[in-house]
Amino acid sequence: MNEITVHKADPIAQEAVVGVAIHVDKPFPTGLTPQETADLFHADAQAVADVLWGSLPGGTQSALIEILLRRRASQFRVRFPAVEDAG
């Protein structure tokens, strides 16, 4: 299992920020309808977002969002074959 340790946010107004652990080891269920699959993806994403939002420094959150969006954007790149100009 991969493990990482990152910095947590500083307390705000005397409210301590507790450390968190995220375990990504639960097998994805089979036989779900498309809507059930979408709901499960959303629930998992919401749980991860809630934990990270409440524990990471704002700068780390911003950098994470940037990195994730860059990775996602690269999946939409389409390479077209070179076309020679006939004219």
Secondary structure, DSSP 8 states (H G I E B T S, - for coil): -----------BTTB--------------SS--HHHHHHHHHHHHHHHHHHHHHHS-HHHHHHHHHHHHHHHHHTT-----------
